[in-house]
């Protein structure tokens, strides 16, 4: 709508010498009827070819190019989060290297691109195809709504969703006389960990070699302690990263790490190894997003015998028991490269990607929560357990650093939290973060 208004205003300003108005061409938002010839678009994603979802994403790309032979889609897939973030920053800093579509999680990084007029407002396309907009559920709103940053409109196309939960091995807990239904609070969980450790059983094996692991734990514990509003409070500096509230969170992580509850080789294994250890009975608990439900578990006897189950992340303060880390997991944002054909082709690709048949096929192969409504009986027993938990959730936020006014914070906080695994004190963690904030300012 904004672009149409600008086009109309430009036309009114173009008055010929005869006094007549010369109307400029309006942007055509009907991408379904746009003629494409030798158009190439590039996607920058975290798609992992080694993961069960990788071939499903590639099938979407292949199916699109078959349906629209005038468009070629090239993918830059970087699964490791830190490498993906660094790559995106480099590519988006130069007009000559910008991808046409980026996969992002909303928040301040994306808001920064919007501020630079690099992201296309999808509103006029949704107005062109209202049935498309109606396909999205509320889980992805946090990825497309940037009004808190001062930007009206609908930016991005949400796709997958998630919620961070605990997964547990029923056999291990039963063998150690632990009733999973008794684990409601963080204290309950720590008591269970103490019992397991005393019995020679490892509670968690977190792969903090991937620094998002403590990053996610930090976010989830904040929401379970102070509520999801803490995201905005930290983001605007109403609450300080070296203040007492955050020291309380760091201390919970440090206490659990120092007692060996979170892992025996925190910096030596990554998140893939973490899941493998859990899948083979090497740990009683797994702290992970619901994407775990959809991952390939071929040959996992615990899963085959339905001995792995989902549990809501325990609360610290009971009043926030139903507030969690989660929401939209990934959205795709069209980059305004200045080339109308590339923009139209990018929008058309995302419209195809979120069409009913494509989404149903994806959900059947990767049964994880989605921001797009499905009309298929997709799912497995574990994803259905997780969906029941999500249905009772009252409010969610994503990575707490994504709500920050500074875009560097996700790396800054995660790297500081990694210091806990190296023996750093809570004061050192807080100081590292605020010192880096001061350097950037």
Helices and strands as residue ranges (DSSP letters): H 2-13, G 31-33, E 39-45, H 52-67, E 71-77, H 81-92, E 101-104, H 107-115, H 123-128, H 130-133, G 138-140, H 141-144, G 147-149, E 157-158, E 161-169, H 170-175, G 180-182, H 186-198, H 212-226, H 230-235, H 244-258, H 271-279, E 285-289, G 290-294, H 301-304, E 308-312, G 318-320, E 323-328, E 331-334, H 340-353, H 356-365, H 381-391, E 395-397, G 400-403, H 409-421, H 426-440
